[in-house]
Amino acid sequence: MNWEVRGVTRFTAEKAEMADHVCEHIDIGDNCHYAGEQDSFGPVTRFYYCSACHQAAEEEAGEELTCCQDCGREFKMKDILAWKPWDFDPRDGSEPRHVCIECQGLERHKDRVARDKADYRRECDDEDDEY
C-alpha cells in the first residue's frame, strides 16, 4: 500500500540521484518542496520543486475535480475539505473524506466530527486534552 507524502527538505546529491523529477530551478543545498509516494520500505517516487513551481503545481491540483462524499456533487479540489479522523494513517489504506463547504455545516458532518472527538478521548483517555 502506497501513500502520498509532501514537505520541505534540503536538496542533496543523494536525493537528486533517486529523484523521479527535479525542477530545473533548484541546486544541491537548496531548500525545496517535495512530493511523491511512499511505502513501508521507503520512497517509491519523489518529485522536487522550487517554491514557484510548487505553487504552480498546487494551483493546478486545486483545479482538479472530485466529488463530495456526502452529497455526491462535483467540486474543485481547492473547494473541498479533505477531512481526516484523529487516527488517520495512510499506511493502513486510510484516505481522507472529501466534504464540500455546504456539507461541512450539516448535521451529518458535525456528528462525524463529534464521534471522532469522542473516539479520540475514549482511546487516549484524556478528557482535558485540547482536540
Buried (B, 14 or more C-beta within 10 A) or exposed (E): EBBEBEEEEEBEEEBBEEBEEBBEEBEEEBEBBBBBBBEEEEBEBBBBBBBEBBEEBBEEEEEEEBEBBBBEEEBEBEEBBEBBBEEBEBEEEBEBBBBBEEBBEBEEBEEBBEEBEEEBBEEEEEEEEEE
